[in-house]
């Protein structure tokens, strides 16, 4: 699901739910959410405002959710205590620094 931040109201919306989204992109216009574009929210999912504490915008403008900074290590499938916590800087590259090969050898 490709999410984006509305340029007018700051709401997070889905590119597939927003009428005219790709037309606006092709015309190099700022993206508008369903409500700013049509006057009514689509109600497929709850309206949510972009919050830099819990969301990030990647290099191509898609919105993502920040990982939990303190995962509960007692939950099944949770991160190991020695795993580095990801942050916004990790998502600026298509290949996060945790996965980059070491160039020293």
DADANOR-V844852 format. One record per pair of residues at least 24 apart in sequence whose C-alpha atoms are under 10 Angstrom apart, sorted by the first residue. I is the first residue (numbers start at 1). J is the second residue. Records with the same first field share a line. If there is no record, write none. Layout:
I: J  J
This chain:
1: 62  63  64
2: 61  62  63  64
3: 57  61  62  63  64
4: 31  32  33  50  57  58  60  61  62  63  64
5: 30  31  32  33  48  49  50  56  57  61  62  63
6: 30  31  32  33  34  35  36  37  49  50
7: 31  32  33  36
8: 32  33  36  37
9: 33  35  36  49  50
10: 48  49  50  51
11: 35  36  47  48  49  50  51
12: 46  47  48  49  50  51  55  62  63  64
13: 41  42  45  46  47  48  49  50  63
14: 44  45  62  63
15: 62
17: 41  42  43  44  45
18: 42
31: 61
52: 88
53: 88
55: 88
56: 87  88  89  91  92
57: 88  91  92
58: 88  89  91  92  93  94
59: 91  92  93  94
60: 92
64: 91
66: 91
